[in-house]
Amino acid sequence: MARAPRYAGDAVGDAAARGPLARRARYLAANNALAASGVEAWVSALVGTGIKPQSSHLVYAFAAY
């Protein structure tokens, strides 16, 4: 969880570090199997199984025809 900035200068420093940190993370995920595995596990936990399509149509109602 992100921490709240204590003063404006703190938020500016965090914003300035965001770009280099993102580049390093992308590089590691692309070039390091352990980092890529960690990213995959984190994304899977975040997304879950995704959207599961399920029909709301009552198929059993048409079974008699």
C-alpha positions in Angstrom: 0.0 0.0 0.0 1.3 3.4 -0.9 2.2 5.7 2.0 0.8 9.2 2.3 3.3 11.9 1.6 4.3 13.9 4.6 5.0 17.1 2.6 4.9 18.2 -1.0 8.6 17.6 -1.5 8.1 13.9 -0.6 5.4 13.4 -3.2 7.6 15.1 -5.9 10.5 12.7 -5.0 8.2 9.7 -5.3 6.8 10.8 -8.6 10.4 11.4 -9.9 11.4 7.9 -8.9 8.4 6.2 -10.6 9.9 6.3 -14.1 13.3 4.7 -13.4 11.7 2.2 -11.1 9.2 1.1 -13.7 12.0 0.8 -16.3 14.1 -1.4 -13.9 11.1 -3.6 -13.1 10.3 -4.1 -16.8 13.9 -4.9 -17.6 14.0 -7.5 -14.8 10.8 -9.1 -15.8 12.0 -9.4 -19.4 15.5 -10.7 -18.5 15.2 -12.6 -15.2 13.2 -15.8 -15.0 12.6 -15.4 -11.2 11.4 -11.8 -11.6 9.1 -12.9 -14.5 7.7 -15.7 -12.4 7.0 -13.2 -9.6 5.2 -10.9 -12.0 3.1 -13.8 -13.4 2.1 -14.9 -9.9 1.2 -11.4 -8.9 -0.9 -10.8 -12.0 -2.6 -14.2 -11.6 -3.5 -13.3 -8.0 -4.7 -9.9 -9.0 -6.8 -10.9 -11.9 -7.9 -14.4 -10.7 -9.6 -16.6 -13.3 -10.9 -13.7 -15.2 -14.3 -13.4 -16.8 -16.2 -16.6 -16.9 -19.0 -16.5 -19.5 -22.2 -18.0 -18.3 -25.4 -18.1 -20.2 -28.6 -16.8 -18.5 -30.6 -18.6 -21.1 -32.8 -21.4 -19.7 -31.6 -24.3 -21.9 -33.7 -26.9 -20.0 -36.9 -25.0 -21.0 -36.3 -25.9 -24.6 -35.4 -29.5 -24.0 -39.1 -30.6 -24.7 -39.0 -29.3 -28.3 
